[in-house]
Amino acid sequence: MYLISRVEWSRVVGILALAAVAPLLAVAAPARPQRFILDHDGHAQFSTLTTDFRADLDEEVQEIPANVTTFLLCCGAGRFYFPTKVGLVDPNLKQLLAEHAKGNDPFGYFLEKLHASGRETFITYRMNDVHNPTAENGWNLPLVRLQHPDAIARPEAAARNDAEWMNWSLDFSRPEVQTYVRAMLTEVVERYANTIDGLQLDWMRFPRHLSGVGDEVWAKRQFLTQIVQMARELTKKHGLKLAVRVPSTPHGCRVIGVDVADWSRRGLVDFVTVSEFLDTDFQMPIGEFHEMCGPAMPIYASIEIEHGWQQHCAESLRGAATGLYACGADGLSLFNFVGHAEFGVVPYEWLAGLESPASAARKPLLFSVPVNKYRKEMDQQGLLPVQVPAHSTVTLPLTVPAAALPAWRARILVAADAPIGVALGGHALEYIPTLHPSELFLEYTPPVNSFSNISSHRPLRDQGRLYRFDSRLLQPGANTLELRNDSDNSIEVGRINLGLW
C-alpha cells in the first residue's frame, strides 16, 4: 500500500487540531474585525474603458454586492494605471492613456466612487508582478528594471532565457530597487490619501523578492522589512491602515523572506491575508498565524479564481469558504474574482452568503483535493495528480468541515485515465454510470483560445467516474480516501471532487 508522506499527514492533523481548539482560543482572544474583501486587479476595467469612463466605473461600483466590506484596487503591475511621474503606464491601455493626456484620472475616479459607496477602500500594490517579463513591447517592464536590467532575483537564469517568470522579479536587496519602490509607494499613497482607507503590500504577486536560494533569502529578510516599515510610516502619516498578503504557511513566509511575526510584534501591519500562489486551498494552517502574529491580529484567507485545473463555481466558493472559516479565518479575500470579466461576465451572485461561516455553509457544497498546478516552493503541496501503481492502493486525506455535515446526499467524482476502485474509511463506494461524469456541478470553462489553458485539462467524459455513498460515512475533520488499482497498469488520478447536498 502506498501512503502519503508523514509531513502531509502531519499538516492535515495539525490543521484539525487547531480547528478543534479554535473555539477555546476565540473566548480569550480580543475581537478581530471580520471582513469580506474583493482584491481587484484593475486590468479588466482599465483595459476595456470606453470614451465614457465615468459611466463604465459607475456601473462597476453599483454592481458590487452589498456583502463586500472592503475593496482593494490594484494600482498596476510592472507598469501602472494612474498618471505616475515616478514609474510608467502600461502602453497597451490606449483609452487610459488618452484620458491621462486630457488630464483625467480614471483610477482616481474609481477610488473616489468606491470610497463614497461606504466601503473600506484600499490600494493594493503588487511588490513584484512579472507577467510576460520579456514581452517585445515591454508592456509590464518596470522602469527600474529598464534602467537596471541586472537588479533581479536571478540574472544568470534570465540571461539564458529560463522560462520561469520569477527569475525577473525585482531584487529588494538592491539599493536601486529599494529607492524605486519607496518612491512609487510614496507617490501613490500621497496622491490618493484622501480617498482611501489603507494600503496593501501584495507579496504574493509574484512571490519572489530576493536573490539567493534557501536560507540565503531568509538571511536577507531585513530588506523586505525595511519596505514594510517605510510603508507603515507613510500610511500612519496619513491615518491609513497597512495590510499585507503573504504565503499560506509560516514556512512559506520564511521561503520568500517575509517576517510576518516580526511585523506583527512591532505593530507594522493592521491585518494579514494568507494565500497560495494563483490557487485555492480549502484548508490552511491559519491557527499557526494567530499564534505567530498574536491574538489581536486579523488573519484573512485568500480564495483565488481557480482550484487546481478547475475554475470556481458557486458551490466550490462556498466549499472553500466553509473550509477556511473552519481553519480560523477571520474573513475571506477573493483575489481577482473580477478576472471573470476577461471572459465576458462577473458572476457576483456567486458571492451571496460568503461573508459569514453560517451562510457560507449553505448547500450544495463542492470540495476538491489539492492539485499541483502553479504551486511553488512557498505554497502548500498538492496531492494530485497521483499515480496508483498496478495492483496497489494509494491513500489520501479528505478533510470535511463540521459545518458541511450532515448532508442528505454525497457524491465523489474521480477523474482518472482508467477505471479505479474508491473506498472511504474502508467502505467501498458504489460506482454509478452517468451521462455527465466530468463534473458534479455546472462549471464554466474558458474558450480554448483564451489566456487560460484550463480548458485543455477538463477531463473527458470517459475519464470521469461518479461514486455514491451514505453521507454518514463522512466524519467532521479527517477522512481517509483509498484509490484501488486492480489492473496490470499504473493509473493516474488527476481530479477528485466531493459534492454535498
Order of alpha helices (4+ residues) and beta strands (2+ residues): beta-alpha-beta-alpha-alpha-beta-alpha-alpha-beta-alpha-alpha-alpha-beta-alpha-alpha-beta-alpha-alpha-beta-alpha-beta-beta-beta-alpha-beta-alpha-beta-beta-beta-beta-beta-beta-beta-beta-beta-beta
